[in-house]
Amino acid sequence: AEDAARVATEQSVADLQKLCDAFAEAAQGPDADLTEVARCDVAFHMAIAAASGGTLLPRMLGELNEVLSESRSATLSRRGQMSASAKQHQAIVDAVALGDQKGAQQAARRHMAGIITWVSTFGDDAPQD
């Protein structure tokens, strides 16, 4: 996100906003289609990588997304996560649009930190043998 903020064009910001809006719309309501939300999430993350201007990050992220499809569904199905992700995505887009490299980096880190925290506690409430 930091690199995207540094090199973003008007068009790449418009594309990011469109994908951010699509994610937020797909994530609305109790009957949100998890498959569609996940597809929008992947598209948003891929667009951030592409907006960074490099070729390695989008390629690596593309491969990583294939491996993480099940964990993405589990993460997004967590109560409140879709709404939180939509807000966090918007914060990233806002910083990129302003060319705020530090703000974009911080917004991306906050987004990932929430996921990492949740994953690290996953199963803590599972029944013990």
Buried (B, 14 or more C-beta within 10 A) or exposed (E): BBBBBBBBEEEBBEBBBBBBBBBBBBBEEEEBEBEBBBBBBBBBBBBBBBBBBEEEBBEEBBEEBEEBEEEBBBBBEBEEBBEBBBEBBBBBBBBBBEBBBEBBBBBBEEBEEBBEEBEEEEEEEEEEE
